[in-house]
Amino acid sequence: MVATQLGSDLWYRSREQAIALRALAGVMLVGWTAATVLVLVKVPSPAATVGVIILPGWLFAALLVRAGWMGAMPTPTGVRVRNLLRTTDIAWPQVERFSLGQTQMLPAVGRVHLVDGSVVPISGIQPRNILFFPGDESAGELIKRLNAELAERR
């Protein structure tokens, strides 16, 4: 887990998660391309190839790449939270605090608590597997840094 500097942007997210998802997308695209070529040779129907092979494969790969970009980025006006399907910009006055906790189907994930009582998940901040990384507090450290950023903005 790191805060990654991309140009002038500082993204808080799991570097290992991002790398693994992008690698999986690359491997999957190579396999999907090979499957598409085989289908084109065996099934001369372009509509079937596009509808059944190409489109779902590329959509899945796009989701994997997008998943590699999940995280939170502080901005001068608030925090941008990029999750799998949605990016949310939250103004600093709306943010109460950041925490780690259970959200939806994820057992532990970063969360933005808003002053209205709602919670926005940060899927890109998740604790590492405790079996492989016992005692790792990197996700908690990112949350502490986000809370420090919030304190500076108030």
WONOR-V422506 format. One record per residue. N is the residue number from 1. PSI is psi in radians with two decimals (none if undefined). Layout:
n=N psi=PSI
n=N psi=PSI
//
This chain:
n=1 psi=2.25
n=2 psi=2.84
n=3 psi=1.98
n=4 psi=2.22
n=5 psi=2.03
n=6 psi=1.73
n=7 psi=-2.17
n=8 psi=0.01
n=9 psi=2.42
n=10 psi=1.90
n=11 psi=2.30
n=12 psi=2.00
n=13 psi=3.01
n=14 psi=1.98
n=15 psi=-0.72
n=16 psi=-0.73
n=17 psi=-0.78
n=18 psi=-0.77
n=19 psi=-0.77
n=20 psi=-0.73
n=21 psi=-0.69
n=22 psi=-0.67
n=23 psi=-0.74
n=24 psi=-0.71
n=25 psi=-0.74
n=26 psi=-0.79
n=27 psi=-0.76
n=28 psi=-0.68
n=29 psi=-0.68
n=30 psi=-0.81
n=31 psi=-0.71
n=32 psi=-0.64
n=33 psi=-0.75
n=34 psi=-0.74
n=35 psi=-0.67
n=36 psi=-0.75
n=37 psi=-0.76
n=38 psi=-0.72
n=39 psi=-0.69
n=40 psi=-0.62
n=41 psi=-0.74
n=42 psi=-0.64
n=43 psi=1.84
n=44 psi=0.19
n=45 psi=1.88
n=46 psi=-0.65
n=47 psi=-0.74
n=48 psi=-0.71
n=49 psi=-0.81
n=50 psi=-0.82
n=51 psi=-0.59
n=52 psi=-0.56
n=53 psi=-1.04
n=54 psi=-0.96
n=55 psi=-0.90
n=56 psi=-0.66
n=57 psi=-0.82
n=58 psi=-0.62
n=59 psi=-0.75
n=60 psi=-0.75
n=61 psi=-0.70
n=62 psi=-0.70
n=63 psi=-0.68
n=64 psi=-0.74
n=65 psi=-0.77
n=66 psi=-0.70
n=67 psi=-0.55
n=68 psi=-0.25
n=69 psi=0.13
n=70 psi=2.57
n=71 psi=-2.91
n=72 psi=2.42
n=73 psi=2.01
n=74 psi=2.44
n=75 psi=2.96
n=76 psi=-0.51
n=77 psi=-0.21
n=78 psi=-2.61
n=79 psi=2.37
n=80 psi=2.14
n=81 psi=2.04
n=82 psi=2.01
n=83 psi=-3.03
n=84 psi=-0.82
n=85 psi=-0.18
n=86 psi=2.47
n=87 psi=2.27
n=88 psi=2.24
n=89 psi=2.17
n=90 psi=2.18
n=91 psi=2.56
n=92 psi=-0.72
n=93 psi=-0.35
n=94 psi=-0.28
n=95 psi=2.17
n=96 psi=-0.85
n=97 psi=2.99
n=98 psi=2.58
n=99 psi=3.02
n=100 psi=2.41
n=101 psi=-3.13
n=102 psi=2.38
n=103 psi=2.26
n=104 psi=-2.09
n=105 psi=-0.08
n=106 psi=2.29
n=107 psi=-0.52
n=108 psi=2.25
n=109 psi=2.70
n=110 psi=2.57
n=111 psi=2.52
n=112 psi=2.06
n=113 psi=2.18
n=114 psi=2.76
n=115 psi=-0.37
n=116 psi=0.06
n=117 psi=-0.18
n=118 psi=2.86
n=119 psi=2.33
n=120 psi=2.14
n=121 psi=2.61
n=122 psi=1.54
n=123 psi=-0.36
n=124 psi=-0.15
n=125 psi=1.79
n=126 psi=2.48
n=127 psi=2.61
n=128 psi=2.83
n=129 psi=2.12
n=130 psi=-0.33
n=131 psi=-0.63
n=132 psi=-0.47
n=133 psi=1.17
n=134 psi=2.41
n=135 psi=0.09
n=136 psi=2.19
n=137 psi=0.38
n=138 psi=-0.65
n=139 psi=-0.73
n=140 psi=-0.63
n=141 psi=-0.71
n=142 psi=-0.72
n=143 psi=-0.73
n=144 psi=-0.72
n=145 psi=-0.67
n=146 psi=-0.69
n=147 psi=-0.62
n=148 psi=-0.71
n=149 psi=-0.74
n=150 psi=-0.75
n=151 psi=-0.66
n=152 psi=-0.56
n=153 psi=-0.25
n=154 psi=none
//
